[in-house]
Amino acid sequence: MEHGTTGFIIPPGDSSAFADAAIRLMEQPSLRRQMGEAALHSVERFSDDLFTKNWLMLLNQLDE
């Protein structure tokens, strides 16, 4: 997660910071949408296809 881009990183136990972030997202639908879209794109790097492609590329490099 990237703080402020794909979500908010809140320190454990900091209920005030959590509440502030939640209120900010409730009051700013465009920010909610922007963060949601950024988060969705950020997980693409963990896709099965990309993982398999990178793994096979590494194995091929080691085999050379």
KEFI-299466 format. One record per atom (N, C-alpha, C): x negated, y, z negated. Coordinates in steps of 0.2 Angstrom, whole numbers, padded with zeros to 4 digits, always signed. Layout:
BEGIN
XYZ...
end
This chain:
BEGIN
-0004-0006+0000+0000+0000+0000-0004+0006+0000-0002+0011+0004-0006+0017+0004-0001+0023+0001-0004+0025-0005+0000+0030-0009+0002+0036-0005+0009+0037-0005+0011+0043-0001+0013+0042+0006+0010+0036+0009+0012+0035+0016+0016+0029+0017+0015+0023+0013+0019+0017+0014+0023+0016+0007+0022+0021+0002+0026+0020-0004+0022+0024-0009+0024+0023-0015+0020+0027-0021+0017+0021-0026+0011+0023-0027+0008+0018-0032+0008+0022-0039+0012+0018-0043+0013+0021-0050+0010+0017-0055+0006+0020-0060+0002+0017-0065+0007+0013-0069+0005+0007-0071+0010+0003-0075+0012+0006-0082+0018+0006-0083+0021+0009-0089+0022+0016-0089+0021+0020-0083+0022+0027-0082+0029+0028-0080+0034+0027-0084+0041+0028-0082+0042+0035-0080+0039+0040-0082+0040+0047-0079+0038+0047-0072+0032+0045-0070+0030+0045-0063+0035+0040-0059+0037+0035-0062+0041+0031-0058+0048+0034-0056+0051+0038-0062+0057+0041-0061+0056+0047-0056+0050+0051-0056+0049+0056-0051+0049+0053-0044+0045+0048-0043+0045+0045-0036+0052+0043-0034+0056+0040-0038+0062+0037-0036+0067+0043-0035+0067+0048-0039+0071+0054-0037+0069+0058-0031+0062+0058-0030+0060+0061-0023+0062+0057-0017+0062+0050-0018+0065+0046-0012+0072+0047-0011+0076+0048-0017+0083+0048-0017+0085+0055-0014+0081+0060-0015+0083+0067-0013+0080+0068-0006+0076+0064-0003+0073+0065+0004+0073+0059+0008+0079+0059+0011+0080+0053+0016+0075+0052+0021+0073+0058+0024+0068+0057+0029+0061+0054+0027+0059+0056+0021+0053+0053+0018+0054+0046+0017+0060+0044+0014+0062+0037+0013+0061+0033+0020+0064+0036+0025+0064+0032+0032+0057+0032+0034+0053+0038+0034+0046+0038+0036+0042+0033+0032+0042+0032+0026+0038+0028+0022+0040+0020+0024+0047+0019+0025+0049+0013+0026+0046+0010+0033+0046+0015+0038+0044+0013+0045+0036+0012+0044+0033+0016+0040+0025+0015+0040+0024+0009+0036+0028+0007+0031+0027+0001+0028+0028-0005+0032+0033-0005+0036+0035-0010+0041+0029-0011+0046+0026-0006+0049+0020-0006+0053+0014-0009+0050+0013-0007+0044+0007-0009+0040+0006-0016+0039+0012-0020+0039+0012-0027+0037+0010-0031+0044+0011-0028+0050+0009-0031+0056+0002-0035+0056-0003-0031+0052-0009-0034+0052-0010-0041+0048-0004-0043+0045-0004-0049+0041+0000-0054+0045+0002-0053+0051+0006-0058+0055+0003-0064+0056+0006-0070+0057+0003-0076+0058+0000-0076+0065+0002-0073+0070-0001-0073+0076-0008-0069+0076-0008-0064+0073-0014-0060+0072-0019-0064+0068-0017-0067+0063-0021-0070+0058-0024-0076+0062-0020-0080+0066-0023-0086+0070-0028-0083+0075-0026-0078+0079-0031-0075+0084-0037-0073+0081-0037-0070+0075-0044-0068+0072-0048-0074+0069-0044-0079+0067-0047-0085+0064-0051-0089+0070-0047-0089+0075-0050-0093+0081-0056-0089+0084-0055-0083+0084-0061-0079+0087-0067-0079+0082-0066-0080+0076-0072-0081+0071-0075-0088+0072-0071-0093+0073-0073-0099+0074-0077-0100+0080-0075-0097+0085-0078-0097+0092-0085-0093+0091-0085-0088+0088-0092-0084+0087-0097-0089+0083-0094-0092+0078-0098-0097+0074-0101-0103+0078-0097-0105+0083-0099-0110+0087-0104-0109+0092-0105-0102+0094-0109-0100+0099-0117-0101+0097
end
